């Protein structure tokens, strides 16, 4: 709240959680929480669909070794299956560690999002759109 915005979403450290941790996050007043791969549907992991649980939001992590082609594939899978896609970025730096990526990758992904005319929302808003 220091910047005037209440924090509504939680990210599990290292994507690890269990029922007790989910309860703690809910009791703390968060609206949702991001895991890592989440629940699979039809063999797809890392995507979200209408029956997903808002305290197990899955994501695809953009890492140093992730290619733009992989991100394009994630977008295509999400579009084709009516999933919603959450991209996770840790460190954006010219010399990223394994879980980071270069600024050029982020720039290219932003351009791809624009080309595909995708809607980008914070998790708190996506929760309202996808969890009915």
Backbone as JSON, one array per atom type, in Angstrom:
{
  "sequence": "XXXXXXXXXXXXXXXXXXXXXXXXXXXXXXXXXXXXXXXXXXXXXXXXXXXXXXXXXXXXXXXXXXXXXXXXXXXXXXXXXXXXXXXXXXXXXXXXXXXXXXXXXXXXXXXXXXXXXXXXXXXXXXXXXXXX",
  "N": [[0.8, -1.19, 0.0], [2.12, 1.14, 0.05], [2.51, 2.54, -2.29], [0.08, 3.48, -2.86], [-1.69, 1.63, -3.78], [-3.58, -1.19, -3.05], [-2.34, -4.38, -2.31], [-3.41, -7.23, -3.92], [-2.93, -9.72, -4.9], [-1.03, -12.72, -4.47], [2.15, -14.27, -4.62], [3.34, -17.47, -4.49], [6.27, -18.34, -2.78], [8.85, -19.67, -4.69], [6.9, -21.04, -6.01], [5.73, -22.92, -4.43], [3.29, -24.5, -2.43], [0.67, -25.52, -0.15], [-2.36, -26.96, 1.25], [-2.58, -25.74, 3.79], [-1.02, -23.41, 3.51], [-2.43, -22.15, 1.44], [-4.82, -21.58, 2.83], [-3.83, -19.77, 4.73], [-3.05, -17.64, 3.08], [-5.52, -16.9, 1.99], [-6.86, -16.15, 4.38], [-5.34, -13.93, 5.01], [-6.38, -12.09, 3.37], [-5.92, -11.89, 0.63], [-6.92, -11.89, -2.83], [-6.31, -13.75, -4.73], [-3.81, -16.16, -5.77], [-0.65, -16.85, -7.19], [0.74, -19.71, -8.52], [2.98, -22.03, -9.91], [3.15, -24.15, -12.25], [0.57, -25.18, -11.88], [-2.73, -26.68, -12.17], [-3.28, -29.31, -14.47], [-4.92, -29.45, -17.63], [-6.34, -31.42, -20.02], [-3.78, -32.34, -20.58], [-2.26, -30.03, -20.64], [-0.12, -27.93, -18.92], [0.41, -25.08, -16.83], [-1.4, -23.28, -17.74], [-4.54, -21.54, -17.48], [-8.0, -22.03, -16.82], [-11.61, -21.76, -16.9], [-12.54, -23.3, -14.69], [-10.5, -23.27, -12.94], [-8.88, -22.83, -9.79], [-8.8, -19.89, -7.88], [-6.65, -19.6, -6.15], [-4.62, -21.04, -7.06], [-3.37, -20.15, -9.36], [-1.98, -20.67, -12.44], [1.13, -20.31, -14.25], [3.34, -19.44, -16.94], [6.74, -19.47, -16.94], [9.03, -17.07, -17.95], [12.18, -17.52, -18.82], [15.8, -17.37, -18.89], [16.56, -19.18, -20.9], [14.24, -19.45, -22.36], [12.55, -19.32, -25.45], [11.43, -17.01, -27.98], [9.75, -18.27, -29.72], [8.69, -20.32, -28.11], [7.12, -18.79, -26.36], [5.31, -17.76, -28.21], [4.07, -20.16, -28.93], [2.83, -20.79, -26.46], [0.95, -18.73, -26.37], [-0.59, -19.35, -28.63], [-1.6, -21.89, -27.89], [-3.12, -21.14, -25.67], [-5.02, -19.41, -26.89], [-6.28, -21.18, -28.73], [-7.47, -23.05, -27.03], [-9.06, -21.61, -25.34], [-7.89, -20.87, -22.92], [-6.5, -18.9, -20.26], [-3.57, -17.04, -20.09], [-0.82, -16.59, -18.01], [2.07, -14.82, -17.73], [5.21, -15.11, -16.24], [7.75, -13.2, -14.92], [10.97, -12.91, -13.59], [13.73, -11.71, -13.12], [14.7, -9.08, -15.11], [17.21, -8.35, -17.11], [20.38, -7.41, -18.51], [22.29, -9.36, -18.06], [21.03, -11.91, -17.13], [20.21, -14.22, -14.47], [19.5, -17.78, -14.3], [16.66, -17.84, -13.98], [15.86, -15.47, -15.04], [15.42, -12.99, -17.69], [16.46, -11.34, -20.71], [16.19, -7.78, -21.4], [15.51, -7.39, -24.09], [14.02, -9.67, -24.73], [11.71, -9.29, -23.16], [10.81, -6.94, -24.41], [10.28, -7.95, -27.01], [8.25, -9.78, -26.42], [6.28, -8.04, -25.49], [5.76, -6.67, -27.89], [4.73, -8.81, -29.37], [2.39, -9.34, -27.94], [1.0, -7.04, -28.56], [0.75, -7.32, -31.37], [-0.84, -9.64, -31.52], [-3.05, -8.56, -30.43], [-3.79, -8.88, -27.74], [-5.48, -8.94, -24.58], [-4.32, -7.47, -21.68], [-4.24, -7.87, -18.29], [-4.21, -7.12, -14.75], [-3.72, -9.69, -12.23], [-5.78, -9.53, -10.32], [-7.94, -8.39, -11.69], [-8.25, -10.2, -13.78], [-9.08, -12.38, -12.35], [-11.73, -11.68, -11.73], [-12.78, -11.73, -14.28], [-12.48, -14.37, -15.17], [-13.14, -16.24, -13.17], [-16.03, -17.4, -12.4]],
  "CA": [[0.0, 0.0, 0.0], [2.99, 2.3, 0.08], [2.4, 3.3, -3.54], [-1.32, 3.87, -3.02], [-2.47, 0.53, -4.34], [-3.63, -2.34, -2.15], [-1.87, -5.63, -2.92], [-4.52, -8.17, -3.94], [-2.46, -11.01, -5.38], [0.11, -13.28, -3.76], [2.94, -15.26, -5.38], [3.96, -18.43, -3.58], [7.73, -18.43, -2.97], [9.27, -20.85, -5.46], [5.7, -21.7, -6.51], [5.36, -24.03, -3.53], [2.16, -24.25, -1.53], [-0.16, -26.67, 0.24], [-3.66, -26.49, 1.73], [-2.38, -24.83, 4.92], [-0.53, -22.13, 2.98], [-3.56, -21.53, 0.74], [-5.7, -21.03, 3.86], [-3.17, -18.59, 5.31], [-3.11, -16.57, 2.08], [-6.92, -16.47, 1.96], [-7.13, -15.46, 5.63], [-4.63, -12.65, 4.98], [-7.18, -11.17, 2.57], [-5.58, -11.85, -0.8], [-7.99, -12.35, -3.7], [-5.82, -14.86, -5.53], [-2.39, -16.44, -5.6], [-0.02, -17.47, -8.34], [1.63, -20.84, -8.3], [3.84, -22.12, -11.09], [2.5, -24.88, -13.33], [-0.85, -25.34, -11.6], [-3.5, -27.88, -12.52], [-3.26, -29.6, -15.9], [-6.18, -29.77, -18.31], [-6.07, -32.03, -21.33], [-2.35, -32.46, -20.77], [-1.6, -28.73, -20.66], [0.21, -27.34, -17.61], [0.85, -23.7, -16.92], [-2.48, -22.48, -18.31], [-5.7, -21.41, -16.61], [-9.28, -22.18, -17.48], [-12.69, -21.28, -16.04], [-12.75, -24.05, -13.46], [-9.3, -23.17, -12.11], [-9.05, -22.3, -8.45], [-8.06, -18.62, -7.89], [-5.46, -19.63, -5.3], [-3.67, -21.92, -7.74], [-3.24, -19.61, -10.72], [-0.79, -21.2, -13.11], [1.82, -19.37, -15.13], [4.49, -19.89, -17.71], [7.88, -18.64, -16.55], [9.94, -16.65, -19.02], [13.52, -17.67, -18.26], [16.93, -17.05, -19.78], [16.59, -20.1, -22.04], [12.96, -19.44, -23.07], [12.63, -18.69, -26.76], [10.23, -16.28, -28.41], [8.88, -19.3, -30.31], [7.96, -20.97, -27.01], [6.08, -17.86, -25.9], [4.3, -17.76, -29.28], [3.33, -21.43, -28.77], [1.95, -20.64, -25.29], [-0.16, -17.85, -26.77], [-1.43, -20.12, -29.56], [-2.31, -22.9, -27.1], [-4.13, -20.43, -24.87], [-6.09, -18.95, -27.79], [-6.96, -22.33, -29.32], [-8.2, -23.8, -26.0], [-9.75, -20.65, -24.47], [-7.22, -20.76, -21.63], [-5.84, -17.61, -20.11], [-2.14, -17.23, -19.92], [-0.11, -15.69, -17.12], [3.52, -14.89, -17.93], [5.95, -14.79, -15.02], [9.11, -12.68, -15.12], [11.68, -12.65, -12.33], [14.75, -10.7, -13.3], [14.89, -8.63, -16.48], [18.54, -7.78, -16.98], [21.28, -7.78, -19.62], [23.0, -10.58, -17.66], [20.11, -12.56, -16.19], [20.49, -15.56, -13.97], [18.69, -18.78, -15.01], [15.22, -17.54, -13.94], [15.64, -14.13, -15.59], [15.49, -12.87, -19.15], [17.03, -10.07, -21.16], [15.19, -6.77, -21.76], [15.09, -7.61, -25.48], [12.97, -10.68, -24.71], [10.5, -8.63, -22.67], [10.39, -6.04, -25.48], [9.71, -8.77, -28.07], [6.97, -10.32, -25.93], [5.32, -6.91, -25.5], [5.39, -6.47, -29.28], [3.89, -9.93, -29.77], [1.1, -9.11, -27.31], [0.36, -5.99, -29.36], [0.41, -7.9, -32.67], [-1.96, -10.55, -31.31], [-4.14, -7.75, -29.85], [-4.2, -9.56, -26.51], [-5.86, -8.11, -23.44], [-3.43, -7.67, -20.55], [-4.91, -7.43, -17.06], [-3.6, -7.62, -13.51], [-4.38, -10.91, -11.76], [-7.02, -9.22, -9.6], [-9.0, -8.16, -12.67], [-8.44, -11.47, -14.48], [-9.87, -13.21, -11.45], [-13.13, -11.32, -11.92], [-13.18, -12.09, -15.65], [-12.4, -15.8, -15.45], [-13.69, -17.08, -12.11], [-17.46, -17.1, -12.28]],
  "C": [[0.85, 1.26, 0.0], [2.89, 3.15, -1.18], [0.95, 3.67, -3.84], [-2.21, 2.8, -3.59], [-2.43, -0.64, -3.38], [-3.2, -3.59, -2.92], [-2.98, -6.66, -2.78], [-4.09, -9.58, -4.29], [-1.19, -11.42, -4.65], [0.83, -14.23, -4.71], [3.62, -16.17, -4.38], [5.46, -18.48, -3.84], [8.11, -19.76, -3.62], [8.08, -21.64, -6.0], [5.18, -22.8, -5.62], [4.24, -23.62, -2.58], [1.51, -25.58, -1.17], [-1.46, -26.1, 0.79], [-3.52, -25.49, 2.89], [-1.94, -23.45, 4.45], [-1.65, -21.41, 2.22], [-4.51, -20.89, 1.75], [-5.12, -19.77, 4.47], [-3.25, -17.4, 4.36], [-4.54, -16.01, 1.99], [-7.26, -15.65, 3.21], [-6.46, -14.09, 5.7], [-5.35, -11.63, 4.09], [-6.82, -11.05, 1.1], [-6.74, -12.42, -1.61], [-7.6, -13.58, -4.51], [-4.35, -15.07, -5.25], [-1.88, -17.19, -6.82], [0.92, -18.57, -7.9], [2.62, -20.86, -9.47], [3.07, -22.84, -12.17], [1.01, -25.11, -13.1], [-1.42, -26.67, -12.03], [-3.47, -28.08, -14.03], [-4.67, -29.85, -16.41], [-5.83, -30.27, -19.7], [-4.57, -32.09, -21.62], [-1.59, -31.15, -20.78], [-1.36, -28.25, -19.23], [0.66, -25.91, -17.84], [-0.17, -22.79, -17.56], [-3.65, -22.48, -17.33], [-6.97, -21.5, -17.44], [-10.37, -21.89, -16.47], [-12.86, -22.03, -14.73], [-11.5, -24.04, -12.56], [-9.65, -22.54, -10.77], [-8.22, -21.02, -8.34], [-6.86, -18.57, -6.94], [-4.45, -20.65, -5.8], [-3.52, -21.44, -9.18], [-1.9, -20.06, -11.29], [-0.14, -20.12, -13.97], [2.86, -20.12, -15.95], [5.62, -18.93, -17.36], [8.76, -18.35, -17.76], [11.33, -16.59, -18.4], [14.57, -17.34, -19.31], [16.91, -17.91, -21.04], [15.27, -20.16, -22.82], [13.12, -18.74, -24.4], [11.34, -17.94, -27.06], [9.24, -17.24, -29.06], [8.08, -20.04, -29.25], [6.83, -20.07, -26.51], [4.96, -17.79, -26.93], [3.44, -19.02, -29.18], [2.38, -21.35, -27.59], [0.72, -19.81, -25.64], [-1.12, -18.62, -27.68], [-2.24, -21.19, -28.82], [-3.43, -22.25, -26.31], [-5.3, -19.98, -25.73], [-6.93, -20.12, -28.29], [-7.86, -23.05, -28.3], [-9.01, -22.91, -25.06], [-9.21, -20.68, -23.04], [-6.81, -19.3, -21.47], [-4.44, -17.86, -19.61], [-1.57, -16.16, -19.0], [1.38, -15.9, -17.38], [4.2, -14.39, -16.66], [7.37, -14.36, -15.38], [9.74, -12.47, -13.75], [12.63, -11.48, -12.52], [14.84, -10.35, -14.78], [16.18, -7.81, -16.46], [19.38, -8.21, -18.17], [22.06, -9.06, -19.33], [22.14, -11.35, -16.66], [20.63, -13.89, -15.68], [19.48, -16.5, -14.64], [17.2, -18.45, -15.05], [14.89, -16.16, -14.47], [15.63, -14.16, -17.1], [16.05, -11.49, -19.48], [15.91, -9.08, -21.5], [14.67, -6.93, -23.18], [13.96, -8.63, -25.55], [11.66, -10.06, -24.24], [9.94, -7.7, -23.74], [9.7, -6.83, -26.6], [8.36, -9.37, -27.67], [5.91, -9.23, -25.92], [4.86, -6.62, -26.93], [4.46, -7.58, -29.77], [2.49, -9.77, -29.18], [0.31, -8.07, -28.1], [-0.09, -6.54, -30.72], [-0.8, -8.82, -32.57], [-3.2, -9.83, -30.75], [-4.7, -8.42, -28.6], [-4.56, -8.55, -25.43], [-4.93, -8.47, -22.28], [-4.09, -7.06, -19.33], [-4.1, -7.86, -15.85], [-4.36, -8.86, -13.04], [-5.7, -10.62, -11.06], [-8.18, -8.99, -10.56], [-9.29, -9.46, -13.44], [-9.29, -12.41, -13.65], [-11.36, -12.94, -11.65], [-13.65, -11.74, -13.29], [-13.32, -13.58, -15.83], [-13.01, -16.7, -14.39], [-15.11, -16.68, -11.84], [-18.11, -18.04, -11.3]]
}
